[in-house]
């Protein structure tokens, strides 16, 4: 009852905040800062732009690269949140005045403290509520002269303004998605450079116009939480390459850009190469490390990009037909490497590499089941928070954002021992390191945007501002080539009927327009199994805490909820996105284990791989304990494992019930193969010409026969008329 009351109180606080804050926030104080990402139509293609440049790839590229991680100077300070969220044309001068020189290259920051980047300036157990100024000096090699330079951020939480050598580059809002700036004019090759970043992280629960807005059940890590780096390319370069996978082909879109320069013809070379993953390259982010020695392209194509003018952007498309290809699945995570070469004036000037997998996730048209690569699937899963757990400190999770592949591997080792196949990656876009390893090891991923505990009022505010749309677009664009991402979540445990459904419909349509290769869903409250707001989505997802936060008990309550949900959505797979229970003491471990066993055994007869099954996944909340800002708590003990890595009885129970089979990619050492075929469009063209030739031949033959018949009739002698 203690936790049930606390859960109800937590939800009530968000609802009350949703009702009360509008009266506390004046129109002048409401955020008016515009999203920085937009979609433009160029040559019939939809291309995403941000901060004046086409949105680039954020995957590792073997180009000229300067890592800006390590120790940065930092000064935490209280910030004016209204100023941070005001339109920059009106607020930038005041922001610079308040900076008091901290944005300048020659500011004296020698007495500032230092902090590790990536990381956070406000780790638990105490939340400061402050923002922070970050500064770093770094050398740029002289060979970067006359290069196009892009400054890339993996993420900065929450509003970041960026200066390079005193030049203002721009801003970004949103805590978990990447952004980039053109730094060419601001960089000083062969000299010392200074980057300054102002980050404001308004405390959750203080205003409605940020995403997320209310009190949450995880830690709000502020600062430069993911890597920062510089990339140098020629003036003409490949911006990104997006792969739409099929079971027998791959559609590829390559965006190319020219910064400055005169108009010149550009060609794009596209190769698909085999890949293999083993323990030696598992954590190497460079796609080149996956190409086996001596490998030759499986398929190649060269595409004319036309004349690329000054500051011009273009997109070219290619399709490869691949037979006998290896498909990606959690049980067999086969990957390929895409190589893109840019030829300008017949010279190769740039290269770009991506990894991808061939797979198709869909809903069976004949029954409400998940199909992966045409086969019915059901996944047992766990949720992860993007937080370091090991090594534990005084029996508590280590804390801080995940910053290395080893941090992820420590978590995935526990997931593998628990026999899971699916990972729900927190309540916000996944850490890219998790996705890289899920691709290579073989785990299905559910990732989402942080529309967490939204209300009718806050849905309207957020969608009107466009920040959820930007977050979803940035997540889609960043993760397009990750085959492990099978699901996109669009909201979690939110209220509202028509307001929520309208927001979900808009986000679903946006997801389809940008990506379209994943299934969409939300995590609705499981004690409302007849909730109909999932109508615009591909799946009907619920959190099912029967016997924990609401009754009746786990077994009976879960069965009844499933039957009602299935009756409400008879054509949609049902996804259980959360079920779980805390274990605050040794005495509560048995009850935690019982909830897991009773719930999962109640679901088992309805799983997709059973006759007439309709449940596609069951996700336990969570794999590990985690820090929280939930009122009255510091650490949530929902984990199947203790912070020192020992399984609780529930963890041992999960390993017995879950089927496993995922996460073995590095041990399998798959070397992908396929046979490249000419483009279907080319074959269709040849087939059309063949049909046309055939039709002409038949028409000529018929015409010849008619002419011969007429000629014979004219030569035949006339018979005498008989009277």
Buried (B, 14 or more C-beta within 10 A) or exposed (E): EEBEEBBEEBBEBBBEBBEEBBEEBEEEBBBBBBBBBBEEEBEEBEBBBBBEBBBBBBBBBEBBEBEBBEEBBBBBBEBBBBBBBBEBEEBBEEBBEBBEEBBBBEBEBEEBEEBBBBBBBBBBEEBBBBBBBBBBEEEBEEEBEEBBBBBBBBBBBBBBBBBBBBBBBBBBBBBBBBBBBBBBEBBBBEEEBBBBBBBBBBBBBBBBBBBBBBBBBBBBBBBBBBBBBBBBBBBBBBBBBBBBBBEBBBBBBBBBBBBEBEEBEBBBBBBBBBBBBBEEBBBBBBBBBBBEEEBEBBBBBEBEBBEBEEEBBBBBBBBBBBEEBBBBBBBBBBBBBBBBBBBBEEEEBBBBBBBBBBBBBBBBEEBBBBBBBEEBBBBBBBBBBBBBBBEBEEEBBBBBBBBEBEBBBBBBEBBBBBBBBBBBBBBBBBBBBBBBBBBBBBBBBBBBBBBBBBBBBBBBBBBEBBBBBBBBBBBBBBBBBBBBBBBBBBBBBBBBEEBBBBBBBBBBEBBBEBBEBBBBBBBBBBBBBEBEBBBBBBBBBBBBBBBBBBEEBBBBBBBBBBEBBBEBBEEBBBBBBBBBBBBBEEEBBEBBBBBBBBBBEBBBEBBBBBEEBBBBBBBBBBBBBBBBBBEEBEBBBBBBBBBEBEBBBBBEBBBEBBEBBBBBBBEBEBBBEBEBBBBBEEEEEEEEEEEEEEEEEEEEEEEEEEEEEEEEEEEEEEEEEEE
